Amino acid sequence: MAKTNVIQIRLVSTADTGYFYVTKKNARSAVGKMEVRKYDPVVRKHVTFREAKIK
C-alpha cells in the first residue's frame, strides 16, 4: 500500500504558555513550517502558533 501524504503536527503557542493544538497537514504541498494565528485560552488572546514535532 502507498504511504499517506497527510501527517499529524503539533502547533505550539509562541506565548510560552505550553498550550498546543494538534492538526494535520499535507506534507507534499506544505513543505515549510506551518504558522497560524489561533486563540490561546491561557493568555485569552489570539497568538501565533508554530509547528513542532509530536513526541
PDB file with one MODEL, atoms N, CA, C and O in Angstrom:
MODEL        1
ATOM      1  N   MET A   1       0.830  -1.186   0.000  1.00  0.00           N
ATOM      2  CA  MET A   1       0.000   0.000   0.000  1.00  0.00           C
ATOM      3  C   MET A   1       0.871   1.244   0.000  1.00  0.00           C
ATOM      4  O   MET A   1       2.008   1.232   0.474  1.00  0.00           O
ATOM      5  N   ALA A   2       0.317   2.309  -0.538  1.00  0.00           N
ATOM      6  CA  ALA A   2       1.035   3.576  -0.611  1.00  0.00           C
ATOM      7  C   ALA A   2       0.995   4.296   0.735  1.00  0.00           C
ATOM      8  O   ALA A   2       0.053   4.155   1.515  1.00  0.00           O
ATOM      9  N   LYS A   3       2.041   5.065   0.976  1.00  0.00           N
ATOM     10  CA  LYS A   3       2.129   5.844   2.204  1.00  0.00           C
ATOM     11  C   LYS A   3       1.309   7.122   2.042  1.00  0.00           C
ATOM     12  O   LYS A   3       1.315   7.727   0.970  1.00  0.00           O
ATOM     13  N   THR A   4       0.614   7.531   3.080  1.00  0.00           N
ATOM     14  CA  THR A   4      -0.221   8.724   3.014  1.00  0.00           C
ATOM     15  C   THR A   4       0.623   9.997   3.036  1.00  0.00           C
ATOM     16  O   THR A   4       1.712  10.014   3.608  1.00  0.00           O
ATOM     17  N   ASN A   5       0.118  11.062   2.413  1.00  0.00           N
ATOM     18  CA  ASN A   5       0.820  12.342   2.380  1.00  0.00           C
ATOM     19  C   ASN A   5       0.493  13.197   3.591  1.00  0.00           C
ATOM     20  O   ASN A   5       1.187  14.178   3.857  1.00  0.00           O
ATOM     21  N   VAL A   6      -0.546  12.846   4.326  1.00  0.00           N
ATOM     22  CA  VAL A   6      -1.013  13.655   5.450  1.00  0.00           C
ATOM     23  C   VAL A   6      -0.300  13.209   6.724  1.00  0.00           C
ATOM     24  O   VAL A   6      -0.266  12.022   7.049  1.00  0.00           O
ATOM     25  N   ILE A   7       0.270  14.182   7.442  1.00  0.00           N
ATOM     26  CA  ILE A   7       0.947  13.885   8.703  1.00  0.00           C
ATOM     27  C   ILE A   7       0.307  14.704   9.817  1.00  0.00           C
ATOM     28  O   ILE A   7      -0.272  15.761   9.564  1.00  0.00           O
ATOM     29  N   GLN A   8       0.410  14.217  11.047  1.00  0.00           N
ATOM     30  CA  GLN A   8      -0.086  14.943  12.210  1.00  0.00           C
ATOM     31  C   GLN A   8       1.023  15.831  12.741  1.00  0.00           C
ATOM     32  O   GLN A   8       2.170  15.400  12.855  1.00  0.00           O
ATOM     33  N   ILE A   9       0.682  17.083  13.068  1.00  0.00           N
ATOM     34  CA  ILE A   9       1.651  18.008  13.631  1.00  0.00           C
ATOM     35  C   ILE A   9       1.083  18.640  14.887  1.00  0.00           C
ATOM     36  O   ILE A   9      -0.115  18.562  15.160  1.00  0.00           O
ATOM     37  N   ARG A  10       1.962  19.260  15.636  1.00  0.00           N
ATOM     38  CA  ARG A  10       1.585  19.943  16.872  1.00  0.00           C
ATOM     39  C   ARG A  10       1.843  21.424  16.681  1.00  0.00           C
ATOM     40  O   ARG A  10       2.948  21.809  16.298  1.00  0.00           O
ATOM     41  N   LEU A  11       0.854  22.262  16.937  1.00  0.00           N
ATOM     42  CA  LEU A  11       1.006  23.712  16.850  1.00  0.00           C
ATOM     43  C   LEU A  11       1.178  24.247  18.264  1.00  0.00           C
ATOM     44  O   LEU A  11       0.251  24.182  19.071  1.00  0.00           O
ATOM     45  N   VAL A  12       2.376  24.782  18.573  1.00  0.00           N
ATOM     46  CA  VAL A  12       2.720  25.229  19.917  1.00  0.00           C
ATOM     47  C   VAL A  12       2.627  26.749  19.978  1.00  0.00           C
ATOM     48  O   VAL A  12       3.052  27.440  19.051  1.00  0.00           O
ATOM     49  N   SER A  13       2.075  27.264  21.064  1.00  0.00           N
ATOM     50  CA  SER A  13       1.890  28.698  21.248  1.00  0.00           C
ATOM     51  C   SER A  13       3.234  29.410  21.397  1.00  0.00           C
ATOM     52  O   SER A  13       4.141  28.913  22.065  1.00  0.00           O
ATOM     53  N   THR A  14       3.348  30.577  20.767  1.00  0.00           N
ATOM     54  CA  THR A  14       4.567  31.380  20.908  1.00  0.00           C
ATOM     55  C   THR A  14       4.524  32.247  22.155  1.00  0.00           C
ATOM     56  O   THR A  14       5.495  32.942  22.453  1.00  0.00           O
ATOM     57  N   ALA A  15       3.416  32.220  22.892  1.00  0.00           N
ATOM     58  CA  ALA A  15       3.299  32.977  24.140  1.00  0.00           C
ATOM     59  C   ALA A  15       3.927  32.216  25.309  1.00  0.00           C
ATOM     60  O   ALA A  15       3.857  32.676  26.448  1.00  0.00           O
ATOM     61  N   ASP A  16       4.535  31.065  25.044  1.00  0.00           N
ATOM     62  CA  ASP A  16       5.201  30.227  26.052  1.00  0.00           C
ATOM     63  C   ASP A  16       4.274  29.831  27.195  1.00  0.00           C
ATOM     64  O   ASP A  16       4.674  29.836  28.359  1.00  0.00           O
ATOM     65  N   THR A  17       3.042  29.489  26.856  1.00  0.00           N
ATOM     66  CA  THR A  17       2.091  29.037  27.862  1.00  0.00           C
ATOM     67  C   THR A  17       2.049  27.522  27.944  1.00  0.00           C
ATOM     68  O   THR A  17       1.523  26.967  28.909  1.00  0.00           O
ATOM     69  N   GLY A  18       2.596  26.848  26.944  1.00  0.00           N
ATOM     70  CA  GLY A  18       2.542  25.393  26.911  1.00  0.00           C
ATOM     71  C   GLY A  18       1.300  24.861  26.226  1.00  0.00           C
ATOM     72  O   GLY A  18       1.144  23.648  26.081  1.00  0.00           O
ATOM     73  N   TYR A  19       0.414  25.752  25.803  1.00  0.00           N
ATOM     74  CA  TYR A  19      -0.811  25.333  25.134  1.00  0.00           C
ATOM     75  C   TYR A  19      -0.501  24.952  23.687  1.00  0.00           C
ATOM     76  O   TYR A  19       0.330  25.587  23.038  1.00  0.00           O
ATOM     77  N   PHE A  20      -1.166  23.918  23.188  1.00  0.00           N
ATOM     78  CA  PHE A  20      -0.931  23.480  21.812  1.00  0.00           C
ATOM     79  C   PHE A  20      -2.193  22.911  21.195  1.00  0.00           C
ATOM     80  O   PHE A  20      -3.108  22.474  21.894  1.00  0.00           O
ATOM     81  N   TYR A  21      -2.221  22.924  19.873  1.00  0.00           N
ATOM     82  CA  TYR A  21      -3.262  22.281  19.082  1.00  0.00           C
ATOM     83  C   TYR A  21      -2.612  21.142  18.316  1.00  0.00           C
ATOM     84  O   TYR A  21      -1.428  21.211  17.987  1.00  0.00           O
ATOM     85  N   VAL A  22      -3.374  20.097  18.028  1.00  0.00           N
ATOM     86  CA  VAL A  22      -2.918  19.010  17.163  1.00  0.00           C
ATOM     87  C   VAL A  22      -3.751  19.066  15.902  1.00  0.00           C
ATOM     88  O   VAL A  22      -4.980  19.101  15.964  1.00  0.00           O
ATOM     89  N   THR A  23      -3.079  19.075  14.743  1.00  0.00           N
ATOM     90  CA  THR A  23      -3.780  19.162  13.469  1.00  0.00           C
ATOM     91  C   THR A  23      -3.040  18.332  12.433  1.00  0.00           C
ATOM     92  O   THR A  23      -2.005  17.731  12.721  1.00  0.00           O
ATOM     93  N   LYS A  24      -3.579  18.307  11.237  1.00  0.00           N
ATOM     94  CA  LYS A  24      -2.962  17.569  10.134  1.00  0.00           C
ATOM     95  C   LYS A  24      -2.541  18.533   9.049  1.00  0.00           C
ATOM     96  O   LYS A  24      -3.117  19.612   8.911  1.00  0.00           O
ATOM     97  N   LYS A  25      -1.535  18.148   8.274  1.00  0.00           N
ATOM     98  CA  LYS A  25      -1.150  18.925   7.103  1.00  0.00           C
ATOM     99  C   LYS A  25      -0.654  17.983   6.026  1.00  0.00           C
ATOM    100  O   LYS A  25      -0.187  16.880   6.308  1.00  0.00           O
ATOM    101  N   ASN A  26      -0.762  18.434   4.798  1.00  0.00           N
ATOM    102  CA  ASN A  26      -0.270  17.678   3.662  1.00  0.00           C
ATOM    103  C   ASN A  26       1.233  17.921   3.562  1.00  0.00           C
ATOM    104  O   ASN A  26       1.659  19.058   3.356  1.00  0.00           O
ATOM    105  N   ALA A  27       2.034  16.881   3.703  1.00  0.00           N
ATOM    106  CA  ALA A  27       3.484  17.012   3.726  1.00  0.00           C
ATOM    107  C   ALA A  27       4.052  17.371   2.354  1.00  0.00           C
ATOM    108  O   ALA A  27       5.144  17.934   2.273  1.00  0.00           O
ATOM    109  N   ARG A  28       3.345  17.059   1.288  1.00  0.00           N
ATOM    110  CA  ARG A  28       3.854  17.354  -0.059  1.00  0.00           C
ATOM    111  C   ARG A  28       3.584  18.785  -0.489  1.00  0.00           C
ATOM    112  O   ARG A  28       4.466  19.439  -1.045  1.00  0.00           O
ATOM    113  N   SER A  29       2.372  19.284  -0.238  1.00  0.00           N
ATOM    114  CA  SER A  29       2.026  20.619  -0.713  1.00  0.00           C
ATOM    115  C   SER A  29       2.535  21.707   0.224  1.00  0.00           C
ATOM    116  O   SER A  29       2.885  22.793  -0.237  1.00  0.00           O
ATOM    117  N   ALA A  30       2.584  21.447   1.516  1.00  0.00           N
ATOM    118  CA  ALA A  30       3.055  22.429   2.502  1.00  0.00           C
ATOM    119  C   ALA A  30       4.389  21.944   3.046  1.00  0.00           C
ATOM    120  O   ALA A  30       4.435  21.239   4.054  1.00  0.00           O
ATOM    121  N   VAL A  31       5.481  22.323   2.376  1.00  0.00           N
ATOM    122  CA  VAL A  31       6.790  21.787   2.739  1.00  0.00           C
ATOM    123  C   VAL A  31       7.458  22.558   3.870  1.00  0.00           C
ATOM    124  O   VAL A  31       8.318  22.006   4.557  1.00  0.00           O
ATOM    125  N   GLY A  32       7.080  23.837   4.084  1.00  0.00           N
ATOM    126  CA  GLY A  32       7.689  24.631   5.145  1.00  0.00           C
ATOM    127  C   GLY A  32       7.000  24.402   6.481  1.00  0.00           C
ATOM    128  O   GLY A  32       6.046  23.630   6.583  1.00  0.00           O
ATOM    129  N   LYS A  33       7.501  25.087   7.502  1.00  0.00           N
ATOM    130  CA  LYS A  33       6.888  25.010   8.834  1.00  0.00           C
ATOM    131  C   LYS A  33       5.588  25.809   8.841  1.00  0.00           C
ATOM    132  O   LYS A  33       5.536  26.933   8.343  1.00  0.00           O
ATOM    133  N   MET A  34       4.559  25.225   9.400  1.00  0.00           N
ATOM    134  CA  MET A  34       3.246  25.862   9.443  1.00  0.00           C
ATOM    135  C   MET A  34       3.207  26.899  10.569  1.00  0.00           C
ATOM    136  O   MET A  34       3.726  26.664  11.660  1.00  0.00           O
ATOM    137  N   GLU A  35       2.589  28.042  10.291  1.00  0.00           N
ATOM    138  CA  GLU A  35       2.462  29.110  11.273  1.00  0.00           C
ATOM    139  C   GLU A  35       1.068  29.712  11.142  1.00  0.00           C
ATOM    140  O   GLU A  35       0.697  30.198  10.074  1.00  0.00           O
ATOM    141  N   VAL A  36       0.294  29.681  12.229  1.00  0.00           N
ATOM    142  CA  VAL A  36      -1.107  30.091  12.192  1.00  0.00           C
ATOM    143  C   VAL A  36      -1.415  30.928  13.428  1.00  0.00           C
ATOM    144  O   VAL A  36      -0.890  30.670  14.511  1.00  0.00           O
ATOM    145  N   ARG A  37      -2.281  31.945  13.255  1.00  0.00           N
ATOM    146  CA  ARG A  37      -2.756  32.712  14.407  1.00  0.00           C
ATOM    147  C   ARG A  37      -4.034  32.056  14.920  1.00  0.00           C
ATOM    148  O   ARG A  37      -5.028  31.969  14.199  1.00  0.00           O
ATOM    149  N   LYS A  38      -4.001  31.595  16.168  1.00  0.00           N
ATOM    150  CA  LYS A  38      -5.141  30.938  16.785  1.00  0.00           C
ATOM    151  C   LYS A  38      -5.299  31.458  18.209  1.00  0.00           C
ATOM    152  O   LYS A  38      -4.452  32.189  18.722  1.00  0.00           O
ATOM    153  N   TYR A  39      -6.401  31.062  18.830  1.00  0.00           N
ATOM    154  CA  TYR A  39      -6.723  31.532  20.178  1.00  0.00           C
ATOM    155  C   TYR A  39      -5.984  30.703  21.226  1.00  0.00           C
ATOM    156  O   TYR A  39      -6.003  29.473  21.184  1.00  0.00           O
ATOM    157  N   ASP A  40      -5.334  31.387  22.162  1.00  0.00           N
ATOM    158  CA  ASP A  40      -4.678  30.741  23.300  1.00  0.00           C
ATOM    159  C   ASP A  40      -5.504  31.060  24.544  1.00  0.00           C
ATOM    160  O   ASP A  40      -5.493  32.202  25.004  1.00  0.00           O
ATOM    161  N   PRO A  41      -6.220  30.081  25.101  1.00  0.00           N
ATOM    162  CA  PRO A  41      -7.092  30.362  26.246  1.00  0.00           C
ATOM    163  C   PRO A  41      -6.341  30.695  27.531  1.00  0.00           C
ATOM    164  O   PRO A  41      -6.936  31.253  28.453  1.00  0.00           O
ATOM    165  N   VAL A  42      -5.064  30.373  27.618  1.00  0.00           N
ATOM    166  CA  VAL A  42      -4.299  30.671  28.822  1.00  0.00           C
ATOM    167  C   VAL A  42      -4.081  32.177  28.951  1.00  0.00           C
ATOM    168  O   VAL A  42      -4.265  32.740  30.030  1.00  0.00           O
ATOM    169  N   VAL A  43      -3.687  32.836  27.849  1.00  0.00           N
ATOM    170  CA  VAL A  43      -3.495  34.292  27.868  1.00  0.00           C
ATOM    171  C   VAL A  43      -4.727  35.040  27.382  1.00  0.00           C
ATOM    172  O   VAL A  43      -4.774  36.269  27.422  1.00  0.00           O
ATOM    173  N   ARG A  44      -5.732  34.285  26.918  1.00  0.00           N
ATOM    174  CA  ARG A  44      -7.004  34.832  26.421  1.00  0.00           C
ATOM    175  C   ARG A  44      -6.797  35.829  25.289  1.00  0.00           C
ATOM    176  O   ARG A  44      -7.391  36.907  25.283  1.00  0.00           O
ATOM    177  N   LYS A  45      -5.944  35.459  24.328  1.00  0.00           N
ATOM    178  CA  LYS A  45      -5.668  36.290  23.149  1.00  0.00           C
ATOM    179  C   LYS A  45      -5.399  35.389  21.954  1.00  0.00           C
ATOM    180  O   LYS A  45      -5.153  34.192  22.104  1.00  0.00           O
ATOM    181  N   HIS A  46      -5.448  35.978  20.775  1.00  0.00           N
ATOM    182  CA  HIS A  46      -5.004  35.289  19.581  1.00  0.00           C
ATOM    183  C   HIS A  46      -3.498  35.504  19.465  1.00  0.00           C
ATOM    184  O   HIS A  46      -3.023  36.639  19.490  1.00  0.00           O
ATOM    185  N   VAL A  47      -2.755  34.414  19.338  1.00  0.00           N
ATOM    186  CA  VAL A  47      -1.301  34.484  19.190  1.00  0.00           C
ATOM    187  C   VAL A  47      -0.880  33.567  18.052  1.00  0.00           C
ATOM    188  O   VAL A  47      -1.685  32.790  17.538  1.00  0.00           O
ATOM    189  N   THR A  48       0.380  33.662  17.665  1.00  0.00           N
ATOM    190  CA  THR A  48       0.923  32.817  16.607  1.00  0.00           C
ATOM    191  C   THR A  48       1.286  31.451  17.175  1.00  0.00           C
ATOM    192  O   THR A  48       1.910  31.346  18.231  1.00  0.00           O
ATOM    193  N   PHE A  49       0.892  30.423  16.467  1.00  0.00           N
ATOM    194  CA  PHE A  49       1.236  29.053  16.817  1.00  0.00           C
ATOM    195  C   PHE A  49       2.166  28.522  15.738  1.00  0.00           C
ATOM    196  O   PHE A  49       1.888  28.680  14.550  1.00  0.00           O
ATOM    197  N   ARG A  50       3.279  27.887  16.140  1.00  0.00           N
ATOM    198  CA  ARG A  50       4.257  27.342  15.196  1.00  0.00           C
ATOM    199  C   ARG A  50       4.275  25.838  15.266  1.00  0.00           C
ATOM    200  O   ARG A  50       3.982  25.239  16.301  1.00  0.00           O
ATOM    201  N   GLU A  51       4.623  25.239  14.152  1.00  0.00           N
ATOM    202  CA  GLU A  51       4.656  23.776  14.044  1.00  0.00           C
ATOM    203  C   GLU A  51       5.817  23.197  14.834  1.00  0.00           C
ATOM    204  O   GLU A  51       6.923  23.736  14.835  1.00  0.00           O
ATOM    205  N   ALA A  52       5.539  22.080  15.511  1.00  0.00           N
ATOM    206  CA  ALA A  52       6.559  21.323  16.219  1.00  0.00           C
ATOM    207  C   ALA A  52       6.239  19.844  16.048  1.00  0.00           C
ATOM    208  O   ALA A  52       5.121  19.479  15.684  1.00  0.00           O
ATOM    209  N   LYS A  53       7.222  19.002  16.312  1.00  0.00           N
ATOM    210  CA  LYS A  53       7.023  17.571  16.187  1.00  0.00           C
ATOM    211  C   LYS A  53       6.185  17.047  17.332  1.00  0.00           C
ATOM    212  O   LYS A  53       6.236  17.569  18.446  1.00  0.00           O
ATOM    213  N   ILE A  54       5.413  16.008  17.049  1.00  0.00           N
ATOM    214  CA  ILE A  54       4.686  15.299  18.096  1.00  0.00           C
ATOM    215  C   ILE A  54       5.628  14.287  18.689  1.00  0.00           C
ATOM    216  O   ILE A  54       6.202  13.473  17.965  1.00  0.00           O
ATOM    217  N   LYS A  55       5.798  14.321  20.001  1.00  0.00           N
ATOM    218  CA  LYS A  55       6.752  13.407  20.651  1.00  0.00           C
ATOM    219  C   LYS A  55       6.090  12.109  21.020  1.00  0.00           C
ATOM    220  O   LYS A  55       6.738  11.221  21.574  1.00  0.00           O
TER     221      LYS A  55
ENDMDL
END
